[in-house]
Amino acid sequence: MQETELLQEGLALMGLGMGFVFVFLTILVISMTLMSKLIGRFQPASAAAPAGRNSVKTTDTSSQNDEVVAVISAAVHRYRSSRRP
């Protein structure tokens, strides 16, 4: 085989591989779009919760957030104090 034939075969193989990947990704995008539309049709968005229940959840969440912030702050402080020479 000469170098030109080898180069042509390499380019053909590259084109075939890139074409296969392009077709596969196109099919993947189309199928994901169709599945998204089907899910949207058969599984509509859930209704919002009543306002009375949200106020109770917010106080629980804020106390949990305060606790998480305290734990993270303590961990950062301990890390920084152990890294100082």
Secondary structure, 3 states (H helix, E strand, C coil): CCHHHHHHHHHHHHHHHHHHHHHHHHHHHHHHHHHHHHHHHHCCCCCCCCHHHHHHHHHHHHHHHHHHHHHHHHHHHHHHHHHCC
